[in-house]
Amino acid sequence: MKTFANAREAALEMRPDVPVYCFRPAVLTEDTRRFADAFPGKTAYAVKTNGEPFVLEEIARAGVKAFDVASPAEFAAARAAAPEAELLYMHPVKAQSDIRLALETYGIRTLSLDHEDEVAKILRIVRGMDLDPADVSLFVRLQTKGSATYELSKKFGAAPAHAVELLQRLDGIGFKPALAFHVGSQIEDPEIYERALGSADWVRSRAGVELAALDIGGGFPASYGHDPRRKKPVMPSFEEIMERLRKDIVEWGFSDMPLIAEPGRVIVARSISLIVRVLLKKGKRIYINDGIWASLSDSWTGKITLPARFIPDPARKRRTGNAENIVPFKVCGATCDSVDILSRPFWLPETVDTGDWIEIGHIGAYSLALRSRFNGFYPDTVVEVETPFDAGEEPEGFAAIETMAD
Ligand SMILES: *Cc1c(COP(=O)(O)O)cnc(C)c1O
């Protein structure tokens, strides 16, 4: 991987017409350790957030020894990047053949579920392999309620009374029963973990079985930009969220059991930025060489405002407008699809024009992971960059990034 001091240097030297991901290993290490140090249990990185080998390897080097995986390709990627690491198969609804692969080939002994038919699927394979169920930890995924950019309880999770039954069934068979929840991604309400812990406590006391562990999932918010025309959301800092979480864990009586967290976004978001090129400017619209079918899908569906920095092309001698004037541009993506228009504008100097570059910051989560080959566009160029996106001058795109206090 080629290394540059910052994205501006990379853009001016490469003059790229394709999107370029700028990876910052030092930032990834810092954010990985920040999480692992603040969480009083095992940190299992959620591979779906960004499963690139260079990301997984860096996270493993930073000290993470467990990975949350959901498919055969994720088993393989995590195993290749960190051969010694533990794999936690935390997808509640799995194909029978994938369960077999996990148990037989990958030696996975930790799985999750939210229905009795999933217990039957797992038990069939455990019996077939002549495994002792006591060697397998099964996490009952508990439904949670609350507010996150992506609310996942509509899809997965057993209601509390159902979770009680499932735990008792697992205990009866001889599996190690455990409890898990995942509050969704990019939480917007810091109380959400407390409510989930309260619910987990209710389930535990009704079930009357000894829990092997509690897995509190992911959801921890990354810092993004904010649209100056909208009300600034009030969110506590990362440190405040984690302090509150540690206190709640003690108060709800979970501090004496093994704990697991599955952070994704909060660990990788800041470590990658993306250089895109303006292919055309048409009034208040710019057309760029990336879009919702490639790196910007998450910002589109999650209505996330990403911080942007302007990298003018020095070869352009004539510009119209005032460079001091920061205005919103509607951003159209690279494909011929008419829905490929971002849901949030980029705020840029009004002098931005065809051929210029824009560096989009904090885009390490759900960007490369969600790329499609739609219309033949597939960004796949990565360089290494030494300087954090937030270092130096503030990005032009947004007055400020919602910094979670460092
Ligand atoms: C996606 C996912 C995560 C990671 O979520 P983030 O919001 O990126 O932290 C963790 N656990 C499970 C079960 C998930 O599906």
The ligand as an ORCA input file, in Angstrom:
! r2SCAN-3c Opt
* xyz 0 1
  C     -23.944     -5.102     13.065
  C     -23.804     -5.761     14.373
  C     -22.884     -5.258     15.304
  C     -22.057     -4.009     15.084
  O     -22.855     -2.873     15.188
  P     -22.209     -1.401     15.219
  O     -23.382     -0.508     15.306
  O     -21.445     -1.215     13.969
  O     -21.366     -1.313     16.440
  C     -22.744     -5.947     16.508
  N     -23.493     -7.050     16.771
  C     -24.395     -7.544     15.891
  C     -25.164     -8.757     16.257
  C     -24.590     -6.916     14.681
  O     -25.499     -7.391     13.822
*
